Amino acid sequence: MPQTAKQRRIPATYMRGGTSKGVFFLLQDLPAEAQVPGPARDTLLLRVIGSPDPYGKQIDGMGGATSSTSKTVILSKSQRPDHDVDYLFGQVSIDKPFVDWSGNCGNLSSAVGPFAIRNGLINASRIPENGHVTVRIWQANIGKTIVSHVPISNGEVQELGEFELDGVTFPAAEVQLEFMDPAAESEDDSAGALFPTGKLMDKLKVPNEPELDVTFINAGIPTLFLRARDLGFSGAELQDDINSNPKTLARLETLRAYGAIQMGLIETIDQAATRQHTPKIAFVAEPQSYTASSGRLIEANGVDLLVRAMSMGKLHHAMMGTAAVAIGVAASIPGTLVNEAAGGGARQSVRFGHPSGTLRVGAEASQNNGEWKVTKAIMSRSARRLMEGWVTVP
């Protein structure tokens, strides 16, 4: 490429949402060829983030070399009735040339409402001087509604506050999210059902592995839950305990891939390599005391269960927002492995321990004619602008 070649400047905002951060775009600001799905869009976003990077550092891009920081969001005014904004999420692979569009990011969902308000996607007449704005979000990846309650102070989005979120260093303003009808339910497509195999607890079948008890669930994001002890874990592991062991990572990825087949998400094991964002694999354990990555002691009597989850092949430093929805829904339904680890019985909320601390998530579930229905899952996050301006790409 000639040394005189210029870079392209694209308006963008770098935002933290929950325990993730990513580059946010208005659809209309993208180059024309990237305003529609396809190779041009994927190539652009890969270059923005700095992927694929064989060094795994994303030095020449906006990515932070972890699944939590290798993310992009595209927003526009909603084309659907009763919704304010259409939200599309792209999980960018770090070392491979692909963008995974198969699922949502629950953490970055908390930044969608604030971004939409600041960028004129919400009518100014709806913004009070003080109070909250309810933003109805169409999550385009999974075809679901998210309702975001964004705090407003002096006519502007309130970003600073006293709400503390484990996994985020500094407090900020609380944004409450409601994931409406989070369970993908379909009578004619088992892969889209709340429990895709039709069972609350099933057996994970993997060559050269003993059959493992598993709960397959589609809520928030497709997830398979296993018992920590069945995998030889305590459930109190931190990132280095898992991520420093290549054999453990390879085993968990194999379990995830075969789980994806049983859930009906892929047909062959090879397809799992280009579908890393979904499904998630997580393992659960009964409450026990442990020291979080921050050095804070998490007491056993302060949590209902422990959960550790993998994201893009690595143990997540806290908990993905969508996986938290899956945890909340599964915990509310007696007979799942998550509910079992939490002590069993009916419950509308659960507080679980993760590597960075604890998180509470609620879910409204009911049974009708033997079928479970989930109305919504609720949790609180926070969001903040980190940088506004333009990203530049060759």
N, C-alpha and C positions, 0 to 999 in steps of 0.2 A: 504494500500500500504506500502511495507517495507520502512523503513527510508533510506535505501541505494539506493532506486530507483533513477535513474538519469533523468535529464531533457534533452529534445532534443533541440539542437541549430539549428536555421534556419536563413540563411542570410536574412536580411530585412532592409528597410529604412523607417524611420518615416518622413513623409512629410506633409507640409501645402500646400494646393492648394486652392486659393481663400479664402473663409471664412470657409473652412473645413480642417481637417487633418485626416490622416489615415496611416495604415501600408501597405507598398508596397513590393510585392514579385516578383521575376522572377519565372515563371512557373517551370523552370527546377530546382530551388532550393527547391521546396516543396517536402516533402516525396512522394514516388511513389504513394501511395494510395490516396494522395490529389491532384495529378496532373490531375485528372479527376473529373467531377462533381459528387456529391453524398454525403452521410452521413459522410464519413471520412473527406472530405474537410470542410464541414460545422462544424463538431465537432472541428477540428483543429482551424479554424478561430474564433469560439466562445471562445475557451480557450485562444487564443492570446489576444483577446480584453477584456476578463474577464466577459463573459456572459454565461448563464443567472445569473443575480445578483439580488436577492430579495431586497437588500438594495438600488439598483439603483445607485450605485457609481462606479462600475467597478474598485474597489481598487486593485484586484488581476489580473490586465491585463492592456493593453495599451489604452483602451478606456477612454474617458473623460466624460462619463455619460451624453452626449447629442447626439442628432441625428447627429450633425455636426462633432462629434469626435469619433463615433462608426463605423468606416469604414475600409474596406480592398480593396486592388487592386492587381490583378494578371496580369502580363504583359509577353509577349513573342514576338519573331519575327513573323510578320504577315504571315499567310498562304494564304493570298489573294493578287492577283495582284494589283499593284499600291498603296499598303499600306505598311507602315513600321512596325507597331506594332499592335498587338491584345490586346485590353484593356477590362478586365472583372472587374466589380465593385460589391462588396458585402456589402450591408447595414446590419449591425449586430444589431439585437434587443438587448436592454439593459437588460430587465427583463424576456425575454422569449427565449426559446432555438431554435431560427431559424435565418437563414440568408436570407434576401430578395434579390433575383437576378432579380427582375422584371423591374428595370430601371437603368438609368445612374446617375452619380454624375457630374454635370456640373462644380462644383468648383474643384474637384480633377482632372478633365480633364486637367486643366492647368498645373498640375504637371507631367502628363504622358510623354510629350515631353522631359522635362528636365531629368527625370529619365531614359528614353530610351537612350538618348545621353550619359549620364554618365555611363550607364551599357552596352555599346557596341551593342545596338540594331540598331544603325544607323551607316552606313559605315563612317569611319573616313575621307575618301576623300571628303565627303559632308560638312564637318565642316570647315567654314572659320576661319581665324584668328580673324576677327571682322565682325559683321553683324548679319544675322539671318539664322537659319536652319528651313526649312519647313518640319514638320513631319506630315505624313498622318496616322491617327489613325483609326483603325476599332473598333468601339464601339460594343463589342460582345453582350451585354445585349439586345440592341435594334436594332442591325443590321444597324448602320448608320456610316457615315464618319465624322470625326472631323479633321480639318486642324489646326495645332498649329504652330505659328510663334515664335520660341524660340530665344531670344537674345544671341549672343556669344561675349565674350570679351577675347582677348588674347588666343584664341583657346579653351576656356572653357565656359560652360553655365554661363551666367551672372545671378546671383540671387539678388544682391543688386542693388538698384536704387532709383529713386525719385517718382515712381508711387504709388499713395495713393489709397487704396481701403477701403471704409467705411465698418466697421466690422472687420478690421485687424488693429492692433495697429501701426505697423511700416511700413514704405514705403519699396518697393522692385522694382525689374525690371518688366516691363510690358510684359505679354505674351498675344498676341492676338489670340483668338479662333474663328474659323468659323465652325458653325454647319451646315453641308451641308444637303440640303433636309430634314430639321428637322421634317417635318410633315409626319407621317406615313400615307400613302395613299394607299387604297386598294378598288377596286370596288366591290369585292366579299366578303368583310369582313368589315361590318360597324364599328366594334370595332377598326379597324385599320385605319379608315378614319380620315382626318384632323378634321372634325366635325362629330363625330361618330353617332349623331342622325340626321344628315343631316340639322341641323338648326344652324344659327349663335347665336340665343338666343332661349332658350327652357324653360320649366318649370320643376323644381326639385320637384318630388313627394315623400313625406315622410309622413308616418302615424303620425297623431297628430300634423302635422305642416301645416301652410298655404303654398300653392304652391309659390315657390320662382323663380324669374327670374334667369337663369343660362346660362353660356356659357360653353359648354363642348368642349375641344380641345385636340388633340394629336399633340403636337409640343414640342420637347425637352423632355417632360415627360407628360403623361396624366394628365390633370388638369381640375378642375371645378372652375369657377369664379362666385362669388356672389357679390351683392352690400353690402357694409358694413352697410348702414343704414337699409337694409331689415333684417339684423341680430341683429339690436339694437346697432351696433358699430358706432364709428366715422370714423374709418379707420386710426386713428393716434395712435392706441394702441401700447404699448410696451409689452415685454414678461410677466412681472408680472401681467399686466392687464388681460391677458387671462389665463396664466398657473397657476395662483393662485386660479382659480375657477373651481373645479371639474365638476360642472354642465355644465358650458360652454364647457369644453373640451369634455364631453360626448356627448353633443348636436352636436358639430362640427364633431365628429367621426361618429355619426349616419348619418349626412348629407353626409359625405364623402362615407360611405358604400352604401347608397342608390344611390348616384351618380355613384359609381363604377358599380352598376347593370345596370343603364340606359346607361352607356357607353359600356356595353357589356364585361366588364373586369372580372366580377365574376357572378355567378348564384344565390348564396344565401348570405344573410347577414353574416352568420357565416364565410364565406371565407375571409371576409375583415380583420379578426383578424390576418391572416397569410400573408396578402398582405398590409402591412402598408406603404411601400415605395411608392406605386402607387395605385390609383391616388392621386395627391396633391389636397388640397382644399385651396382656397385663396379668400380674399375679397378685393374689390377695392372701392376707394372713390375719389371724385374730390379734386384738390389741396387745402391744408390748411397748415398753419404754425403749427409746433409742435417741441418739444424738443426731440432730438434723445437720445438713451441710453448713448451716450458719453457725453451728456450735451450740444451738439452743437445745435443751433437753425436752423432748416430747414425752410426756407422761402417758402411760398406758390408760389411765382413767380419763384422759382428755380426748380420746378418740374412740370411735366405734369399730374401726378396723384399719389395717394398713393396706395400701395399694401401691404398686410400682408398675409403670407402664413404659413400653418401648415406643420410640418415635423415630422413624427413618433409620432403623437399625441400631439405635443407641438408647440406653436408659435415659428417660427424660429427667431434667434437673428438678422438676416440680410435678405438674400434671397438666396435660393438654385439656383445654376447656371442653372439647367435644367428648373426650374420654371421661371427664368428670360427670357429664350428662349421662353417659352410659353407666357409670358407677351409681349415680343417684337413682336411675330407673331400675337397674338390677337389684339394688339394695331394697327397693320398695316392694319387691315381688318375692314372697316366700318360695323357697325351692331352688333358687339360684345359688351359685357358689359365693357370690358377693353377699347376699342376704345371710347365708350360712356363716360366713366369716364375721359378720356384724352381730351375730347372736341369734338370728332367726326372728320370725314374727313380723307382723305388719309395722311399717314405719313410713313416715312422710319426709323424713330428712335423715341425713347421715353426715357425720364428720369423720373424714379419713385422714390418715397420716401418709405423707409422701416425702420424698427425699429432702425437700426444703422446709417442711413444716406441716401444716394442716389446712384443710379446706372443707367448708360445709356446702352441701348441695341438697336441694329439695326436689321431690318429684311427686306428682299426683297420679296414682295408678289405681285402677279398679278392674274387677273381673265381672264379665257379663257372659253368661252361657258358656263358661269355661275358657273364654278368651280374655286376655289381658289387654287393657286399653290405657294408654298414658296420655293425659291431657296436656301436661307441660312439665318442664324441669326448670328450676330457678336457681340462679347463683349470682353472686356479686363479683365484679372485677373492677379494674380502674384503667384509665387510658390517658396518654399524654403525648403531645407533639414533641418530637425530638429535633426536627429540622424541617424547614419549609424552603422551597425554592425550585431547583431543577436538578434532575440527574442528567449526566452526559454519557452518551454511548457513541462509539465509533460508527 
